[in-house]
């Protein structure tokens, strides 16, 4: 089966790419950015501001309001998030098209940021139509937010509302090491990525860090329908030992509690979303063709769980969009962040966005 991104465009030299593209006189660029405690939310806009775009750079921002927890951590994170927004709005040469304040959870604790963000963009339909290029910077967005946003924007680009859709992502292992998630809610399917409810399930969880709690919550949700588990692990990765560390950390829950087969492990290049995308499509097609025709089994759905890096999660998002796959996830209800003496998160100052061009000029026949 032919895949949409069998040929793809990815450039790790983000500023070089946009400086070349800035030579196009009719270029007009809108950046969608989520603003919370993560300082990566500023880097893509700052980089674009310095690329000499012919009509400057405008942005549409989402101020993310997380539920408060009964600790001092909320005060620290709110302070950091407030300063991030101030820094973003203070960037010279950048125009704010709109700022949406989004509470990430409803009054009952359900994660609703994806639905609310998509509704906000639907209302900003007239803003999107003014631009030739729309970029979604997922660096500061939770997965429950950028999965449905990308799905909606791809549909709008295909319908001709704007021409080119890009993604940007900043990976920063130094920063990630100073952020830890906690207070997980219940597993649920992401907005617009729902489970049909009757089919058997082949589960592909993407792993990295300690995801034992989230794995158990998702497994509890799908266990009655799950017939196979294929864990996705990062390899090659920034550290040669990373894949071994991830396996050792999750071996008991995966291979003992869940009885997953080690032969089902899928290795994906941590630097490329399209490696994960391609392998997920291959696994989905394999199980659909192999098991879908068995009369006593019925329909088979591949369920994805993006529990690791943003780059590999983007590969999951693209596969889920193309094949209409359900995505089961557990967002953190709160985070603990380690800050320096000036209340800044420690980050790698050299970390640069990656450019991913999803639709438009490179794909024209």
Secondary structure, 3 states (H helix, E strand, C coil): CCCCCCCCEEECCHHHHHHHHCCCCCCCEEEEEEECCCCHHHHHHHHHHCCCCCCCEEEEEEEEECCCCCCCHHHHHHHHHHHHHHHHHHCCCEEEEEEEEEECECCCCCECHHHHHHHHHHHCHHHHCCCCEEEEECCCCCHHHHHHHHHHHHHHHHCCCCCEEEEEECCCHHHHCCEEEEEECCCEECCCCCCCCCCEEEEEEECCCCCHHHHHHHHHHHCCCEEEECCEEECCCCCCCHHHHHHHHHHHHHHHHCCCCHHHCEEECCCCHHHHHHHHHHHHHHHHHHHCCCCCCCCEEEEEEECCCHHHHHHHHHHHHHHCCCEEECCEEEEEECECCCCCECCCCCCCCEEEEEECHHHCC
